[in-house]
Amino acid sequence: MVASSGTTSARRALAQLAHADLEMSATLADDHDWHVREELAWATTHPEILERLLGDVHPQVRGMVARNPKITSSQRRALAKDPQAVTRAIVATCENCPDDILFELAQDKSANVRFCLTLHGKNRPLMELLMNDSDSTVADTARSSLSRPPLSGAELFP
């Protein structure tokens, strides 16, 4: 079976198939290569696989769960409190992230997470809050984001 013994490229391609059956997805969720699990986290439609990948050891896999359109709001809230800043930063770039989570992340201890929020330039109240950030790069970028079209999270975390 390709899902367990194929090349990394083949396994990544399988992981990108949103309609992959549950058994194949479960095999890919245990893959030793985090890139395969990351592709699966972004593409799967199986709630049980998403739940499983929420506890993945790699922060970028957990972050890609946040970008999956099938994620629940409680799962996204949990990821916004992830111990790893890279996971929280990916949550901060999600275009469909609710405002209350974005404003919670605006108080994050990581300047990188707060910087990622500046991608939401269309959210004027969020940018006005971040314009007063203690980190000058975050504050300056929030100011300038009000005068440019917002970037998408996919442009930072392809």
Disulfide bonds with the S-S distance in Angstrom:
none
